[in-house]
Amino acid sequence: MALDIGEELRDASTRIAEVVRYDLRHGAALSTTLETYLGNRCSAADTAHELYSHRNTLRQRPARIEVAVCRDGCSGSSGQLHDRHLVD
């Protein structure tokens, strides 16, 4: 069990690093969106409020985050982040 958790943490760390690299290359702030979203317990409304952003604008960002993270391919992930999270 501990081995699985370690692997999952490494995978999450790698994916977050990909978002940061995407931000640096494209002058984006997706990592800020992700950090704020997670800090707000995955509340789209609270995240939009904290970022001074309209919820509809925020709804576009999960797809951009997924592109940044999965550009090398994520098995079975297409649209999952967008469908499950920032669109509540």
C-alpha positions in Angstrom: 0.0 0.0 0.0 2.7 2.5 0.9 4.5 1.8 -2.4 1.3 2.7 -4.3 1.0 6.0 -2.4 4.6 6.8 -3.1 4.1 6.2 -6.8 0.9 8.3 -6.8 2.7 11.2 -5.1 5.5 11.0 -7.7 3.0 10.9 -10.5 1.1 13.9 -9.0 4.4 15.8 -8.5 5.4 15.1 -12.1 2.1 16.3 -13.5 2.2 19.5 -11.4 5.7 20.2 -12.6 4.3 19.9 -16.2 1.7 22.6 -15.4 4.4 24.9 -14.0 6.6 24.3 -17.1 3.6 25.1 -19.3 3.1 28.3 -17.4 6.7 29.3 -17.9 6.7 28.5 -21.6 3.3 30.2 -22.4 3.1 33.0 -19.8 0.1 31.4 -18.3 -1.1 31.0 -14.7 -2.6 27.6 -14.7 -0.6 26.5 -11.7 -2.0 29.4 -9.7 -5.5 28.3 -10.8 -4.8 24.7 -9.7 -3.3 25.7 -6.4 -6.2 28.0 -5.6 -8.7 25.4 -6.6 -7.2 22.7 -4.4 -6.8 25.3 -1.6 -10.5 26.0 -1.8 -11.4 22.3 -1.4 -12.2 22.0 -5.1 -14.9 24.7 -5.0 -15.2 26.3 -8.4 -17.3 29.2 -7.0 -14.7 30.0 -4.2 -11.8 29.7 -6.7 -13.4 32.0 -9.2 -14.1 34.5 -6.4 -10.5 34.4 -5.0 -9.0 34.7 -8.5 -11.4 37.6 -9.4 -12.6 35.5 -12.3 -16.0 34.7 -13.7 -16.9 31.0 -13.3 -17.3 30.6 -17.0 -13.7 31.7 -17.5 -12.6 29.3 -14.8 -14.5 26.5 -16.6 -12.1 26.7 -19.5 -9.0 26.2 -17.5 -9.3 22.5 -16.6 -9.0 21.6 -20.3 -5.9 23.8 -20.6 -4.4 22.1 -17.5 -5.2 18.7 -18.9 -3.5 19.6 -22.2 -0.4 20.8 -20.2 -0.3 17.7 -18.1 -1.2 15.1 -20.7 0.4 16.3 -23.9 2.4 13.0 -24.0 -0.8 11.0 -23.5 -2.8 10.0 -20.5 -4.6 6.8 -20.8 -8.4 7.3 -20.4 -8.1 10.8 -19.1 -9.6 12.9 -21.9 -11.9 15.4 -20.3 -11.9 13.8 -16.9 -10.5 16.8 -15.0 -12.9 19.1 -16.8 -16.0 16.9 -16.4 -15.4 16.1 -12.7 -14.1 19.3 -11.1 -14.2 22.9 -12.0 -17.6 22.7 -13.6 -19.6 22.2 -10.5 
